């Protein structure tokens, strides 16, 4: 029997953590470059990575709710609108396309650019709100900019322009300082 959008899917691989896929659930994902190398060190490369993230999310039926793309890692919060198990394919395609482009530009064939990624299915509102806040403000946390809305490769400006004032206040007052993301794959 195939996986339909209404089935919860639990997958376990030998060399990978177990992954839970729940239809129409919200997920938090983080991915880092191998060795935290800053492969996306130019405005053009950051824009390319962000654009590819948005394209692949649309292709695979994911609705992005928050995103932050930096030189050596990215985070996003998204809802599985169709088949949640497609997250694996979406990330594989995103990483393949962006690694090939960076390697071609650097004239470095076959170099590993992306390490494994981690994701979590957000099962309660507190966790969801904290991760929205975390992702929207991540460039500030990393000292890239003083106001997240001025960082072109994150969703803060979009969020501030689209969300009503009550939602903005709720998200931005949700504590996110205890979120620990281990991107040292």
N, C-alpha and C positions, 0 to 999 in steps of 0.2 A: 504494500500500500504506500503511495507517495505522500510526501508531506504537503498538506494543504495549509493555507493561511490560518486555519482555525486550530491546528494541532500544536501542542507544545513539543518542541524538539530538544532532546538532550543528546549531545554528542561528546564522545571521549576518544581521543587519539593517544597513541603511545607516547609521543614526545610533546604533547601539548596539554594545557589545562582543559578540564571539562568545560563545555560551553552550553549555556542554556539559552534557547531561543523561544520567546513567547510572542504570539501574534499581537500586533497593535500595542506592544509594550514599548517603553522608552529605554534607550541604551546610552551609556556613557562609554566612550572609547578613547584610548590614548595610544599613540604609536611614536616610536623614536627611531632615529637613524642609528645605524650600527656604530658603536663607539661614541655616540652623540656628536658625530662629525657634522659640521655646519654646511651641508650640501646645498641648502636653500638660502644662500647668503646674499642674494641680490633681490631687489624689488621684483624683477622679472620672474625669477624662480619662485618666489613666494606667491606671486599672482598666478603663475602656472599651477602650482600645487593646489591653491585654493580653488581655482577654476575647475581643475580635474576632480577635486573632492565634490564640488557641487554637481558637476556633470554625472559622475558615477552614482551619486546619491539619487539623482533623478532617474537614471537608467535602471537602477536596481530597486526603485520604489521606496526610498527612504526619505523622510522629511526632516531636514536639518532644523534644529531649534536653537543651537548655539555652536560656534566653532571658533577655534583659534589656531592659526598656523604660524609656527616659528621656524627658525633656521634649522633646527635639528629635531623637532617633534611637533605633533599636533594633537588636539583634543576636539571631540565633538559630542554633542548630545543630539540624538535623532530618534524618530519613531519609525518602526517597521510598518509601513502602510500596506505591504503585501506579504511576502514570505520572509519572516525574520531570519531564516537560515541563509538568505542571500547575502547577509553581512560578510561572510567569508569570501564569497566571490567578489563582492564590491571592493573590499580591501585588497584582495589579491590583484584585481585589475588596476586599482589606483596605484598601488606600490609598483607594479610592473611598468605601467606607462610612465610614471614619474622617474623611476630609476633609469629606465632606458633613455629618457630625454636628458637627464643630468649626466649620465655616463657618456652619451654621444657628445654633449657640449664640452665635457672635460676630456674627450678623446681617451676614455678609460673603459674598455670593453669588459663587461661581465662583473664589474665590481659590485659587491653587496652594498646596497644603500639603506634598506629598511631592515630592522630586526623584527621580531615578533611584536604583535600588538596585544593589548589587554582590553577587555570590555566587561561591563557589568550591566545586568538588567536591573533597572531602577524600579523597585517594587513599592516604594512609598513616597509620599509627597515631600517629606523632609529631605530625603536623599536627592530627589529630583531637583528641588529648589536650590539646594546647596551646590549641586554640580552645574546647574545653569549659571549661578553666580561665579563659581570657580572658573568655568570656561570663558565667560564674558570678560573676566578681569585678569586672565592668565598672563597677558603681555605686561601688565603692571607688576605682577608678582615677580616676573623675571627681569624687571628693571629695563625693559625695552622702551617704555614710554610712561609718562606720568598720568595720562588719562586714556583709558582703554578705548574710548570712542574715537580717539585720534589715530589708532593703530588700524591701518587699512585691511589687515588680514585677520581680523576677528569680528565677531558679530555684535559687539556692543553698540555701535552706532545704529545698526539695523534694529536692534532690540529697543533702544531708546526711542526710535522714531515710530515703531509699530505697536509696542505694548502700551496698554493704558496705564495711567499713573499708579493705580493700586497694584497691578502686577509688577511694575518696575520696583515699587517700594518693597513688595513682598520678596522678590528675588534678591534684590541688592541688600536686604537686611538679613537674609538667610546666612547663617555662619558657614563658612567654607574653609576656615583655617585648619580644621582637623582632617581634611581630605588628604590622604597620602597616596600619591601616584608614584609607583616604582617604574620608572622608564629605563632602568638599567638592565635591559634584557641581556 
